[in-house]
Amino acid sequence: MALDDSKNSIAKLFLHDKPFLLLKVINDSKSPVYAAMISKKIDCSYAYIVRLIKVMNKIGITYFEGSNHKKIINLTQKGKKIFKLLSEIK
């Protein structure tokens, strides 16, 4: 999934179920969230989840905490706003 500066790229990203479910898992989790955990919860490949997270990280929706091997994934304030707006649509 290439990231370009157009609004279309963001629309294309969120008009699918898996990106929304990824945000939901991160937002709703009470414990640290890892890519492998997300892939299991939403029944999606680990590689696809990592790719989505990288795109979301580039556009400022997620950020990482921790070491290179165990990255905890969190939502930024922008990510929380986007999740809230998308939740109201669904």
N, C-alpha and C positions, 0 to 999 in steps of 0.2 A: 504494500500500500504506500504509494508515493505521497509525500507531503508537499503540496504547493501552497501558495499564498492566497488562493481564491477561497471564497466562502463555500464554493461547491465541495471542496475537499472535506471540510468539516461536516457538511450536510451528508455527504456520502458515508463518512465514518459512522455517524449516529443513526442512520436510517436502517441499521441492521440490529438484530436482537443481541448478538454476542457482545458488542461494545457496551450496550446499555447494561447487560447482565454483569459485565466486568465492573462497571462503576457501582452497581448495586452491591456486589460482593464486598468491594473495598469499603463502601460507605457503611454497610450494615454490620461489618465484622467488629467484634469486641476484642479480638486478639490480633497479633501481627499478621499481615497478609503477604503471602508469597505467590509468585507466578504459578508454581506447581499446584498450590492449593486452589487457585482460581480455575485452572484448567480442569481439575477434578470436579469442582462444584458446578461448573456450567457445561461440562461435557464437551470440551473443546481441546484441540491439540495445544501442547505446551508451546510449540514454535509460533503458532498463531497468536497466543496470548502475549508472548514476549514481543512480537512485532507490534501488536496493538498498544502495549504499554509504552514502547519506544516512541510511537507516533504521538500518543497522549502526553508523554513527557516533553517532546519537542514543542508542542503547542501550549504547554503550561497547565495541563489538567492533572497530571500526576507528578510525584517526585519520589525519589528513593532515599531510604535511610539504611545504614548498615554497611557491611563490607561488600566486596565484589561478588563473593559467593552466596551470601545470604542477604539479598536485597529485600527490605520491607517496603511495600508499595503503599503510598498514601495519596489522598486527594488534596490538591491545592484548594484555596478558596474559590478559584475559578471553576475547578472540577466539581466542587460541592454545589455551586450555583447551577452548573449545567445539569448535574444529576437531579437536582430539585425541579428544574424546569421540565426535564424529560419525564420525570415521575408524574408530573401533573398532566402531561399529554397522554400517557399510557393509561 
